[in-house]
Amino acid sequence: MKIRRMVLALTIFSFLSGGAFTGETPAETERWEGRVSTSRSDALMGMLKRLPSTWSAKRKARRIASTLPDYEGTVTIPDSEIIYSWIEGICKTPHRRPGTAYGHRAERWVAERFREIGLKNVTLDPVPITVWMARHWSLMVAGEETPSFFVLNTGFTGPEGVTAPLVYVGTGTPEDFKRVDVSGKIVVADVPFPYMPTGVLVKLTGGAYMLSDPDHSVTLGYGQYLNFVRQNFVGGTTAETAPKREVYWQAYRHGAAAICLILRDQPSNSNTHYGPYDGIMKPLPGLWVGKYDGMRLRELSEKGAEATLELTGGSKPGAMHNVWGILPGVSDEVILVTSHHDSPFQGAVEDGAGVAQVLAQAWAWSRVPKEQRPKTMVFVVDAGHFYGSLGAHAFAREHKEIMKRARILITLEHLGAKEVEERDQGYAETGRLAFTVMFTSPDPTVIAVVMKALKTKPARVTAPLPADLFGPAPTSDAAGYVLEAGVPVISWIGCPYYLLDDHDTLDKIEKGELKSIAETATEIVKVFMAME
């Protein structure tokens, strides 16, 4: 079976490396400080190399799972209406961007909920940042406005904007920039996303620790574009450190006046893409353009049309706050449960849903007598996920004593989201839940806990994957804690297509699933509570 699966995996790799990942761009992820390659060949080869260790850990975990203790107490879970009311509560503002007035309002709201639930020592830890704010942006081409959205943390123009000819550079490889002179011009470039063939990789290669799919939704053809990975503009770099294929910095190095980036693989005409969110201030003004508007812009740029790009705003020193509290247990050993409160837009899924699930765990376990909580629980709703996950890094650095006592980190993000697909240049609901993964430490005992929990309370369309599958830490808000403290992790996260745009609204929450999700998370906590 092992040899057959390896042959199959190599066959899949040979097929996928020919086109599943668009482009071959070495890149860095803004989710962590270490360098991570997202090229199609490196990513897939990395997955294949670790298959034997994944299979081995899975076999060991299956043996361990049957020996894990059961939690003897009773835990009452809040119903879906209560959990949804928390999502509504944090989503009353247009956005929750780090360091803004709306962001601070969300921080206070989380602290108030923690205190109402009964957590001890509820604290708001400040994290200094530069607060970047766009006020107005537009793109006028041939006398008409092209819908656009600002590229976060890029340079500002004056109110008159920048007027210059457009020049198209494809995806902005070094070879693309050799073909044209972009000095003093407005660069137009495509930004591709990699495509992840989830069904093939999960169901055929055995690359997941298991698959929880009671509705049999995951088929071999199941997959999606990873639109948080901009292959030629991943983020986390400067003009000095950016790879040669990083299109933004290539344009800057070649003297461009501004840049327009087309969301080539976004499954809609949405242009409200919030990224890269690495917290790095950039000098060149930039705007995002949707896929279909980008087709016309591409044609006009190839004809040398003149455009005026405007992006006005400002930046100032500021702060954001990690919000956390404690639920004391019999011992000082810690179960750490986290999410993040900041969001680029209304953020019902990103990450009102995650905050609500953290509150659900705090609510449920606060009703359990202390003597029935063998371990202490620490709940953190951190800041700055959209600032290079700086809040998670800061908490782990500033609270080393908590991290040393952490038996497990459980991070909950984007859960209960509706799946969408493209239809008529927009999003259409499929009637299914968005696919989620549980990035799980390769420790067989941690894997066994996940197996036991998912057997007791199956989750829909969920695959536990190795936490270090794509790099040294999960591609989630858990990365900061893992990189700083090396804590074992179970990071449960989803990624629907609207996650980084203004379509992330309350109607995207599958309300009836919220209690079920909380029950699965509680089963994970129960096992760690019962373990010696």
N, C-alpha and C positions, 0 to 999 in steps of 0.2 A: 504494500500500500504506500509506504514512504517513497520508494523509488518511482512508482507510478505517478504520485502527486508531484514529485520534483520534475519529472519529464513534462507533465502537464503544465507546471508553473513556468518552465523554461519556454515551452511553446507559447503560452500566453504572453510572456515577456517579449518574445520575438515579434508577436503580432502587435502588442500595445506600443512598443517602443517605436513603431513606425508611424504613430499618429495620435495616440491617446493623449499625450502631453504635448501641447502645441508649443513648438520652439524648444530650444535646449539651453535655457538661461540659467547659469549659476546665480543663485540669489541668496539673500538673507531674509529671515523672517523677523518682523518687528515684535513678535510675541516673546522672544527671549534674547539674551545677549550673545549666545553662542552662534556661530555660523552654521547654517543649514542649507544644503543644496536642494533645490526644487526642480532640477532638470529631470526630464522624463526618464533618461537612462539611469541616472544616479538614484532617483527615488524608487524606481521599480527594481533595480538591482539590489538596493538596500533591503527591500522587502523580501526578495528572493533569498538573499544571504541569511536572513534571520529566520526563515521558515523552519529549519531543523530545530532551532532553539525554542521556537514557538510551539512546535509539536511536542517537544520534550516537556516543556513547562505545563502544557495542557494535560498530558498524561499524568504527571505528578499531581496536578491540581485535582483531577477527577478522583484520585485515590484519597486525597486529603479531605475533599468536600464531605464525604460520608462520615468523617470522624469529627467534624466541627460541632461545637456545643450549640444547643438551642437556648435562646433567651427565655427565662421563665416568667418574666413579668408581662403586664398588659400595657400596650401603647395605643392611645387613641389618636387617630389621624384626623385633622380638620377636613371638612368636606370641600368639594370643588368650589362651591359658592364662596366660602371663606377665602380660599386660596386666590380665586379670581378677584375678589375684592381688594386684595393686597396688590395685585397687578394693576387694577384700576387706580388704586391710591398713589402709586409711584409714577403713574403715567399721565398725570394731570397737566403736565407742562409739555411744550413743543419738543423739548430735548432735555438731556441731562449731561451736557458736555463738561469736561473737567474744568473746574475753576470758575464756572459761570454762576450767575445767581440761581438759575434753574438747577444746576448741579448741587449747589449748597442746600437748596430746598430739599432735594432728594436725600441728601446726607442726614439732615435733621429728621426727615420723615422716617428713615430706617432706624435712627436712634430712638425715636419715640415708640416705634413698634417693639423694639427690643426691650425697652423699659416696661411697656404694657404687658408683654409676655412674662416678664419677671427675671430677665437676665441680670446678672450682677456685674458691677464695674463697667457699665456701658461707657465707652470711650470713643472720641473722635480724634484720631491722630492726624495732624497736618502733614502734608507732603508738598513742598514748594515746587512750582512749575511756572512756565511762561504760558500765559493764557492768550491764545491767538483767536481773533474774532473777525470774520468777514462781514462786511456791511452790504456791499452791492457788487454784483458781477454780471457781465453780459458779453455776448459774442455777436458782433454785427459783421455779416459777410454779404457783399454785393447788395447792400442796402436793406437786407433782411436779418432779423435776429434768429440765431440758431440756439435752441434751448440748451442750457449748460448748467454746470454746478461747479463750485470752487474745489480745487484740489487742496486738501487740508495742509496748513502750515507752509504754503508757498508765498512768494513775494507779492507785494502790493504794487499796483500802478497808481498814478495820479488819477483824479476824476476824469481826465480826458482820455485815459486808457493808453494802450499801445497800438499804433496803426502801422501795419507792415504787410508785405506779401505773405501768403500761406505757402508752406513747402511740406510735401508729404515724404515721410522717411520710412514707411512700412512699419516694422516693429522696432526699428531703431538699433539694428546691429551695427557694429563698426563698419561693415561693408555698406550698409544703407547710408551711413553718414559720409562715406567716401564718394558716393555718387552725386551728392548735391551740396551746394553751399547754403548753409542755414544761418550764417552770420547776419544779425539784424532782422531776421525774419521770424514769423510765428510758425513753429514746428507743429505738424499734425502727425500723430502716430497711433498705431493700433496697440492696444494692451490685451494680450491673450490670457486666458485662464486655463489651467490644466483640467483635463477631464479624468475623473476617477471612476473606473468601471467596477463599482462596488459589488454588484452581484457576482461577477466572475471571480474577483479577488477573495470574497468572503466564502462563497459556496463551493468553489472548485479547488482553490489552493490550500484551504485550511489555515489561511493567514490570520483568522480571528480565533480567539479563545473559545467562542461559541457564538451562536446566533439565536437571539430571542425574537421570534417572529411568529406569534401564534396565529396571525391572520394570513400567513404565507404571502406576504406582500413583496418580498425580495425575490425577484426572478434573476435569471442569468443576465438579462438585458438591463438590469437596474443600475443606475449610475447618475452622476451629476458633475457639472463644472464646479470647481472649487473657487468661487469668486472672491474669496478672501486672499487668494494667492495671485497677485498680479505678476505674471512671470518675468516681465521686463521692467517692473517698478515695484519690487516687493517692499522696499523700505528698510530702515535701520542702517542707512549708509549716508555718507557725506560725499562731497566732491572728491575728497582725497581717498576715500575707502571704497567707493562704489565700483562694482564689477564693470567691465567694458560694455556689457550688454544692458546696463541699466539705462533706459532710454532718457529719463529725465536728466540725469547728470551728463549724459552724452550731449544732449541739446545745450545744456549750460556750458560745458567745456568748449563747444564749438561756436559759442557766441550768439545763440538764439536770443531773441527779444522776449519770447513767451512760448508757451506750449499748450496744445490742445490734445487731450488723450481720449481716444475712442474706446468705449467698453465693448470690444468686438464680440466677446462670447457671453455677455450678460443676456439671459433669456427673456428680454423685454427691451423696450426703448428707454428704460430708466437711466437717468444721468446722475441721480443723487447718491453717488458712491462716496462713502466716507473713508478715505484712505489715501496713502498709507498713514496709519495713526501711530507713528513711532515717536512723536514728541520732538522730532528734529526740525528746526526751522530751516527753510529752503529759500534761496534768493530769487528763483525764476518764477514769475506769475504763471499759474496753471489752471485750466478748466477741464472738467470731464464733459464728454458728449456721449449721448446714448448710441446704441448700435445702429439704429436705422437713420437717425439724424447724421450719424457719422458717415454713412454711405455717401450722402450728398456732399458733406464737408470734404471727404476724400476726393471726390470728383472736382470740386472747385479748387482745392489746393493743387491738384495736378495741372490745373489750367493757370496757376499762378495768381488766383484772385486775391485781392487785398481785403484785409479784415481789421477790425478794431476790437481788441480784447481789453476789458476792464475788470479789475478786481481791487476793490478798495476795502480798507479795514484798519486794524491795528493790533498791537500786542502789548502786554504789560505783565509785570511780575504778579503772581498770585499763588493760590494754594488749593488743594483738594484734600479730602479727608477719608481715611480708612475708618469704618465704623465697626466696632466689635464689642462683644460681651461674653460673659462666662456663665455656664450652668454647672455649678460644682457637683462632683460625684464623690464616691467613696475614696477613690485614689486620685493622685495627681496625674496619672496617665491620661493623655488627651486624644479625643476624637475631634478633629478640626473640620468644620463644615463651612464652605465659602462660596461666594459668587461675587459679582461686581455690580455697582449701582449706576455707573455712567452709561450714557447712550447717545448716539449721534442725532437721533430723532425721537419720536414718541417712545419707541423701544419697548413694545409690549413683549416681544420675544427676546430681544437683545437689550437689557436683560431683566426686564420686569419679571419674566417667567422664572429666571434663576433666583432673583431676590425672594420671590414668593415661595419657592421651594425651600430656601434656607429658613425663612420664617415658619414654614410648615413643620420643619424638623425642630426648631426651637419651641414652637407651640406644643407639639406632641410630647417632647421629652421633658418640658417644664411641668407637665401634669403627672409625671412619674415621680414617686417619692425618691428622695436623694439616696436612701439605702438600697433602692432598686436600680440605681445608676452606678455600676461599678467603676465607670470612668468619667472624668470631667469632660464636658463638651465646651469647645470654644467656637463661637460663630463669628465669622468675619464677612462683611460686605465691603469689599475694598474699592478703591478709587483708581482711576487712570488706566483701566483696561484700554481705553482709547488714548493713552499716552504711553505707549510702549509697555503696558502692564506694570507701570512703575509702582502702583500701589501694592501689588502683591510682593514685588521685590522688597519694597520698603518695610512692609509688615514683617517679613521673614528676617530681615536684617535687624530690625529694632526689637524683636521679641524672640531672641534666640532661645531663651529658657522655655518658651512655649513650644517652639519647633523641636527642641531636644526631647520633649515629653510626648510629642505627637506620634501616636501609634499608626494613624492613617489620616490622610488628607482626602476629604470627599468634596469635590467641586461640582456644582450644579449650574448648568448654563443652557438657556434656549430650549427648555423642555416644554412639551405640549404644543409645539408649533404645527400649523397646517402645512402640508406639502403643496407647492404650486408648480405649474409648468407654464411655458409660454403659449399664448394664444392671442392672435390679432395684435401682436406687438406689445402685449401686456401680460400680467399674471392671471392665471386661472387656477382655482383650487381643484385638486385631483380627488378629494374625498378621503385622502389618506393622511396619516401623520407623517411629518418630515422624519427622515432617517436620523438616528442618533448613534453615537459611539460612546463606549466607556473606555477611555484610555486608562489602562490598568498596569500597575507595576509588574514586571516579569517574575516577581516572587510567587512561587506556586501557592503559598498560603493565601496571599491577597487574591489571586485568581480564583482559588477555591471559594473564598467568601462571595465573590461575584457570582460564581456558578450556583452556589447554594441559594443566594438571594433571588436570582432570576428563575430558579426552579420553583421556589416557594411563591414568588409573585412575578410572573413573566411580564416583561415590558414589551411594548409593540415596537417593531422595526429597530432593534438595538443590537449592536455587535460590540462586545468587549474586544479591544485591540491592544497590542503592546504599547505601553505609554511612550516608549522611545522609538516608535515605528518610523517617524519622520525626522528625528533629531534627538538631542539629549533630554528633551522634556516634551510633554504633550503640547499640541497646538491649541492651547486653551489658556484661560486665566490661571490655571494651576501652575503654569511654567515658572513663574517667579518664585513660588514656594519651593518647587522641586529643585530649581537651579541653585537657590541660595542655601537650602537646608538638606537636600537629598532625602526628603520625607517620602515614604511610600504613598502612592496616590491611586485614587479611582476618580477620574474626571469624566463626568457624564455630560455630553454636549451634542447639540444639533446644529445644522447649518443650512436652513432653507435659503432660497435665492434672494429673498428680500431683506436678509439680515442686516446689510449695511446701507440700506436706502430708506426713503421716507414712506415706503409701503409697509413698514413694520409697525402696524397699528393693532388696536385691540381685537379687531375682527379676525386676526390671524391666529388667535389662541383657540385651541380645541378645549373649551371649558370643561366638558364632561370627562376629560382624561386626567385632570389635575390631581384628583385624590389618588387615582391609581398610580401615578408617577410617584407621589409622595409615599405611598405604601411600599413601592419597590426600594426607594431610598432608605426607608425605615428598616427594611429587612437587612440591608447592608449594615446599618448602624447596629442593629440588634446582635448580629454575629460578632462584631468587634466588642460590643459590651459584654458578651458572654465569654469571650476568649480570655485565657489566663495571660 
